[in-house]
Structures are given as structure tokens and as C-alpha cells.
Amino acid sequence: MIPAGNFVSSVMENRMRSVGLALEELLLTAQKQDCLTVGIYESAKLLNADPDSVVLCVLAADDEDDVALQIHFTLLRSFCCDNGITILRVSGVPRLGQLLAAVDANSNAEEPKDLHCMLVTNPQAEHRRLQEVGIYCQESRRMNQWVPELVLQER
């Protein structure tokens, strides 16, 4: 018999892995369809111009010591909450960098992208992976986790 604590831990790990893969697929699809905005400044401009087009805000959780970055995150989270935009904090920014760089043929290798904030815009096509990420965020909020967090695994 498996101890209850180990079973719950295993289920949560599998759930996070599944949602992590869903997020990766969603971000790749959004990037290919030109529905991904990357960078804090670019994201703020889009949120100011067209907040209704944004369906998901992904914030990096790796640089918690950067005070200026945390102030930007606070403002972005507040704006997203006020506008009904789903927010997800993600640890594992290097994984996101690998993932998005592999697809972005037009990127300049000398200019690293600011992956601290990413917005997914594509309200016309309800991508099945968007639904999976959204359900994870709703479940997390029900468990009093105001901004859901996810850890991406290195590969």
C-alpha cells in the first residue's frame, strides 16, 4: 500500500508535468501563429492598447531578488486581475528560452529576449492546451494560490 502523502505528491508531480508540457505546447503554437508577446515593456504596451485580446499572462518566478522587476510584476498582476486575464508564474526560464529559441528563426542570437513576461493573444482559437493551463490556474486559485505557479523541467 502506498502512503497517502506519497500518492498525493506523485499525483501533483504528474499534474504539474502535464500542465508544463501543455504550457510549452501552447507557447510554441502561439509563437508560430504570431500570438505571443515577449518582454515586460512589449507586454505592457499590448495590455495598454488591447487588453481584451490577451488570454494568458506568464510571469517568470526565477528572479525574486530583483526589486524593480518585482514592482513591474506587481503592476502587471494587478492589471491582469482587473481585466480577467489568467496569470501563471513559471520557474524554469532557461527552459522557456531553449524552447522559444528553437522555433524563432528570425531571432538575433546576440540579443537575448526578455522572458520575464509573456502574453498569449488568440481569443478566436480556443487552443486545447490553453484550456488545460486555464483549468490548472482555476484549481490553484481554489486552493488559495492567488497567482498559480508552475515549475518547468529541464530537458
Helices and strands as residue ranges (DSSP letters): H 4-32, E 36-38, H 40-49, G 51-53, E 54-60, H 67-82, E 86-91, H 93-103, E 117-121, H 128-142, E 149-151
